[in-house]
Amino acid sequence: MTSPASAAAPDKLGRDVFVVAGVIVLGAIMSILDVTVVSVAQPTFITEFGTTSAGAAWSMTGYTLALAAVIPTASWAASRFGTKRVYMASLILFLIGSVLCALAWNIGSLVAFRVIQGFGGGLLMPIGMMIMTRAAGPERVGSVMAVLGIPMLLGPIMGPILGGWLIEIASWHWVFLINVPIGVIALVYAWFALPAGDQEPGRKIDVPGLLMLSPGLALFLFGVSSSAEERTFNAPRVYIPMIIGAILIGLFVRHAFRTTHPLLDLRLFRNRTLRISVITMSLFAMAFFGASLLYPQYFIVVRGESTLMAGLLLAPQGIGAMLTMPIAGRMTDKIGPGKFVLTGLVLIAIGVSAFITIGTDTSYWFLCAALFVQGLGMGMTMMPIMSSALATLRGPEISDGSTLMNAIQQTSSSIGTGVITVIFTTMLAPLSQAMMQAGGDEDKSLKVLAEHGYTDPKAGIGAFLSDTASTYGDTFIIATVLVALTLIPAFFLPRRKLVAEGAADEQKVPVAMH
């Protein structure tokens, strides 16, 4: 019998869905915050462990590579062991990794423990999306994505604020220990709230696919991540792992179309809506996450703000996203994602383009207004794109689709970050490059200024800040173009209520009410 509530408001999320959502959001917050919060602690790691900036950066790279390696296994693990068991196991592994990171005694041990943490964190988001999509049903997937989108969009903004605050009032250890109380609550919550019994005990893992795709993604992203340190893609450390990784990924693509149960079902690309959504998501992730790297750097390097203040200045972006995301989520379920995504991308392009004109004294009111406009666009873009892919899937396809979208988002984000970083560092003036490498060390900075003919340090620093601000502005031109290019595939996204392929006929069958 159909309940009156569901019949009257089938597009609204019920209490049972929000109970499940609470668990998933807690896990997503931990996983996504840990990607950004550790970036704040980089200078502290350099001092505490006596390492270089390149060595400290491995605390971020190791985590990212672990995510890339484990995400492709999400669909198989969920089918084989059930989403509840896999989600709880991921939470436990993430918590163990967090505690070990807080106990690290040198940079090598920290990187190793970050990899363990990444193996747990990598499954939290794709498994969480599977659980939420199944709990809400495909007709409400837009509303579901709006809920999951909160930690995904606020993570890059809240990470620097939280990390800076914890380091200021306590120590770097709490960057990791903060996960413990959140994780324990999520674990107990998951035990009682998550549904069980959705496993397929007989399903075997695609070993050849695993040996090709996981190392392929990890190697490719290692090369991309190394480009930021090398400041070029034309370095053996960058292009050799990228080429090997691309070959392994290519071999997996060939294998996936020839085996019955591949690690990642690429046959889903036959679904036109999913195919367009993936292309749109790839371009959007490269543009958005690449540009997001520049904002806190500008506030810290050019304007001399603390990490904590830089994070607070980015808050308007999150506020804007929080205003539009719930509305876009609900309306996507009713009229499709096309109109919202196009409007959102235009707003993001306007917001990003405002930074093209930045200088050393650009009004904070102007910059915060531009970030707010971006946030409005973000709330109308990212989650509706993912909704358009998942809403057209049914049954086992949901697991494969969720895994596919997360793998592509992680890869595209890393590519965007690498490309924007290389473009920025390549365009820097010689003085700016040398000063950036000095890393704020006063003696090194004075030596650099002297080598570039500045006997007056004040004049030299002024030239450095002016050149660097100009380079940030030029790089935002590239970011704006990337956002504009995303409009092309977004134009073909559906502008009507999404229905799974093959489901239209099912809806024509009369339903007996009793």
N, C-alpha and C positions, 0 to 999 in steps of 0.2 A: 504493500500500500504506500502511495506517495504521501509524504507528510505535507500539511498545508504550508509549512514554512518553506520547504524546498520548492514547492510548486509556485509559491508567490514570489520568492526571491532566489531563483536557482543560481544567480550570478554572485550572491553574497557569500562570504566565508562564514561558516558556522563556528560555534564555540570549540568543537572538537578539532577543527583545523587550526585554530589559534593556539590550542594547547600544544599540538605538535610543532607549530611554528616557533613557539618559545624555545624549544630544545634546539632546533636547527639554527635559529638566529644566534644563540649563545655560542654554538660551535663555530659558526661563520665569523663571528666577531673575533674570537681568539685566533683563528687561522689567518684572517685577512689583516688584522692589526699587527700580527707578528711579522708580516712582510715589510711594513712601514716603520713600526716602532723601533726596530733594530737599527734603522738608518740613522736615527738620532744619536745612537750610542757609538757610532764609528770613531769619533775623536777620543772617546773614553777608552775604547778597546786598544787604540794605538798607544795611549799612555800607560794603561794598566798592564798590558801584555808585552810592551816594548816591541811592537811590530810596525810594519809600514802600512800606509793607507791601502795598498794592494792586498796585503795579508788580511787586514781587518775586513775588507770588502768580501772576502770569502765567507764570512758569517752570513751574508745575504745571498751570495751566489750558490753556496751549498744547499741552502733551504730551497731556493728556486729550482735547482736541478733535481732535488728529491721530489718536489711537487710534480715536475714534468715526467719523472720516471714512473711514479705510482698512479697518476690520474688514469692512464689507459686501462688499468686493471679494475677500475671501479665497477663497470658493468658486469664483468665476470664474477667478481667478489660478491656483489649484491645478489646475483642469481644463485650462486653456489652456497652462500652462507646466510643470506637474508639481510635486508637493509639494516635492521635493528642491531644484529650482532656485529656487522661491519662498522656501523657508525660508533657503537660503544667501544669496540676494539681500537678504532682510530682515535677516539677521545683519550683512551688510556695511554696509547703510544705517544700522543701529543703531550700529555701531562708528564710522562716519564722523561721525554726529551726536554721539556721545559725545566724540570728539576735538575737534570744533568747539566743543562746549559748554565744554570745559576751556580753550579759547583765547579765549572771549568777552571783549570789552573793555568792554561796557556791558550794561545790562539788556535793551535792544532786541535786540542780537545774541544774547544768551543765549536769549531767548524764541524767536527765529527758528530757532536751532540745536536747541532742544528740540522744535520742530515736526518737523524733519527726523528727529530721534531717534524721535519718536512714530510717524512713518510706517513706520519699520522695526519698531519694537516692537509695533505694532498687529497685525501678521500672525503674529508668532511663536507666540502662544498658539493661535489657531484652526487654523493650519496644523499645529502640533505635535499638537493633538488629533486631527486627521485622520490623520496619519502613525501615531500610536500605536493608534488604533482599528482601522485597517486591518491593522497588524502583528499585533495580538493577536487580532483577530476579535471579533465581537459578543458571543460567549458569555463573554468574559473582560474586557469593558469596565469592569466594576466595579473589578477589580484594576488596570487601566490608569489609571482616574481617581484611585485611591488614590495612585499614583506621582506623577501630575501635580498632585495636591492639595497635596503638600508645599510647593512654592514658592508656591502660591496662598494658602495659609493662613499660612505663616511670613513671607511678604514684609512684611505690615504690622507684624509684630513685630520682625523682624531689621533692617528699614530704619532705624528711629531709632537702634538700637544701632550699626550699621555707620556710618551718617552721622555720628553724634556722635563716634565713635572716630576716624574719618578726619580730621574737622575739628580735633579736639583734638591729634592727633599730627603732622598734616601741614598741609593747607590745603583749601579748598573745591574746588580743582581735582580732587582725588583722588576726590571724590564721583562724578565722571564717568570719570576715568582708570582706576578700578578695573575698569571694564567691558572695557578693552582686552585684558588677558591672558586673562580668562574668555572673551571673544568670539573671540579667535584660536584658543584651544583648541577651542571649540565648532565653529568653521568647519572646521578640519582634521578634527575628529572626524566632522562631518556629511558631508564629502566621501567618507570611507571607509565610514561606517556606514549612511547612509540609502539606501533603495531608490529606483531611478529608473524611468522609463518608464510613469508613470501619467497622462500628459497626454492631452488631446483637442485636437489642433492646430486643428481646424476650429471650435471653439466661439468665438463672438463675444461681446463684452461688451454688456450691456444698457445702452446709453448713456442713454436717457431715465430708466431706473431709477437709474443712478448720479447723474445730475444732480438727482434728487429726494431720494434717501435719504441720501447722504453729507452734503450741505449741510444737509438737514433735521435729521439727528442732531446735527451740529456746532452748529447754531444753537440747537436745543433745549437741549443740554447747556451751551452758553455762558450761556443765560439762567439755568439751574439753578445753575451755578457762580457767577454774579454775585450770586445771592440771598445767599450767605454774606457777601460784601463789603457789600452794600446792607442786610443784616440784615432784609430783608423781600422778599416776592414781589410786593408792590404798588408796584413801581418800573418806569418805562418800560424801563430797561436790562435788567430781568429778564423782564417779561411780553411785550414786543414780540418779541424773538428766540424766546421759547418758543412764542408763537402762530404765528409764521411757520414755525418748525421743525415744529410739530405739523401745520400745513396741508400742508407738503411731504411729511411722513411719511404723512399720510392719502392724498395723491395717489398716493404710491408703492404703498400697500396696494391701491388701486383698480387701478392699472396691473399689479401683480404677478399678479392673478387673471385678467388679460386677455391676457397675453403668454405665449409658449411657454417661453422661457428667461429668467425674471426674474433680476435681480441676487441676490435673496434669495427662495427658493421658499417662499412663505407657505402653499402647499397642504399643507405638512407638518403644519399645525395640524389637518388632518383625522385625523391619528394621535392617538387619545385619550390614550395614555400621554405622548406628547410634549407635548400641550396642557396636561395637568395638571402636568407637570414644569416647563414654562415659567412657569405661574402661581405655582407653589411657589417656583421660583428667584427670580422677580421680588420677591415679598414678603420672602423670606429675605435677598436682597442688600440691599434697602432697610433692613431691620432691623439686620442684622449690621454692614454697613459704616458705617451711620449711627452706631450705638452705638460702634464701634471708634474713631471720631474723638474720643470723650470721654475715654477712659481716660488716654492720655498727657497730655492737657490738664489733667486733674484733678491728676495727680502733679506736673506742672511748675508750674501756676498756684497751686493751693491748698497743696500740700505742699512747694513750693520745691525740688523735685528737679531735677537736671540732665537734659538730654535723654538722655544715655547711661544714667543710673540709671533713668529712666522706662521706657526700652526693656527694661532688665534685669528690672524689676518685672512686665513683661508676659510674660516668658518662660514662666511656668507655663501660660499659655494654649496656647503652642506645644507644650509637653511633653504636655499632655493630648491635643491633636489627633494628635500622632505616635503615641500609644499606641493610639487607637481606629481611626485611618484605615486602616491595612493590614487589620485584622480586618473592618471594615465593607465594604471593597472586595471582599475575597474572598467574604464571605457574601452580598453583594448579587448576585453572579453566580449563587449557588445558590438563594436564596430571595426575591430581589427586594428593592427598597429600602424598601418601606412601613414595616416594623417599625423599622428602624434610623433612618429619618428622623424618625418620630414620637418615638422615645426621645431622639434627639439634640436635637430642638427643646425637649422638656421640660427637659433638662439645661441648655440655653442659657438658657431662660426663668428657671430657678432661679438660674443664675449672674448674669444681668443684673439680676434683681430684688434681689439682695443689695446692689447699689450704690445702691438707692433710699435707704438709711439713711446714706449716707456723710456724714461731717462733716470737721472740720479735723484730727482726731486719730484717725480710725478705724484699727484695728489692721491693719498690713500683712499679718499672717498671715491674717486674715479675708479681705482683699481678694485676696490671692494664691490662697487656697483657692477663692474664687468664680471667679476667672479660670481655674483648673485645671478646675473643673467645666464651665465654658463650653467649654474646649478639648476635653474629652471629647465634648461634644455636637457641636462643629464637625466633628470627625473622622468623626462618624456622619451628617452632614447634607449638606454642600455637594456632595461628590463623588458620593454615591449618587443625589442628585437629577439631576445631569448624566448619570450612568450610565443612569438609567431612561429618559432621552430618547434617547441615542445607541444603546443596546442594541437598540432596536426598528427601527433603520434599516438599510438595505442599499445597497451600491453607491454611486451618485452622491448618494444621500440623506445619506450620512455627511458629505460636504463641506458641503452646505447646512445640515444640522442643527448641525454644529460652529460654523459662521459665525453662525447664528441665536442659539445659546445664548450665544456670546461677546458679540454685539451687545446682547442683552437684559441680560446681567450688567453690562456697562459702563454702560448707561443706567440701570438700576435702582440700581446702587451710587452713581452721581452724584446721582440723585434723593434717595436716602436720606440722603446726606451733606448735601445742601442743606436738606432738610426739618428734620433734627435740628439743624443749625446755626442756622437761622432760629428754631426753637422755643426753643433755648437762649438766644440773644441777646435774644429778645423777653421772656423771663421774667426776665432779669437785673434786679436792683435798679439804680436810677439811679447810685448810687455805684459799683457793680461795672462797669456799662457804661463809665463815665468812666475808671475805673482800667484796664480792659482796653484801652481806646483809648490810654492813656498808654504802653502797651507796655513797662513796666518802667523807663522813664526816671525817675530819682529826682526831678529838678526838676519834671517834669510831674506826677508822682504827688503830691508835696507840695502843688502848686497845686490839684490836684483835691480833696485832703483839706480844704484851707482853704476852698474854694468850697462844700463840703458841711458846713461848720461844725465840723470836727475840728481843734482847736488842738493836741491830742496825737496826733502821727502814729501812735504805737503802737496807740492805741485805734481810730483810723480804719482802719488796716490789718487789725486784728482783725475789725472789722465787715465789711470788704470780703471777707476770706477766709471768714467764716461765711456771708455772703449768697451768695457764689459757690458754696460747697460745697452749700448747700441747693438752689441752682438746678440743679447737676449731678444731685442726687438726684431732683428733680422731672422732669428731662428723661429720666432712666432709667426713669421710670414709662411714658413714651410708648414708649421702646424696648422695654420688656417687653411692652406691649400689641401692638406690631407683630410681635414674635416669636410671641406667642400666636395672632395672626390667621393666621400661616403654618400653624398646625396644621390649619386647615380644608381647604385644598387638599391638604395632605400626607396627610390621612386617606384620600384616594382613590387614592394611589399604589399600584402593584401590590405584592402580598404573596406573590408566587410568582416562579419563575424567568422572566425576560423572554425572549420570543421575538418576532422581528419579525413584523409583520402580513403574513400571506401565507406566512410561513415554516413554519407548523405542518404544512401539507400536504407541504412539501418533505421534512420530517423523516420522513414515513411511507413514503417511497420506499425500498425495500430497497437496501442498498449491498453490492456484490459485493466480498469480500475476496480478495486475490490476492497 
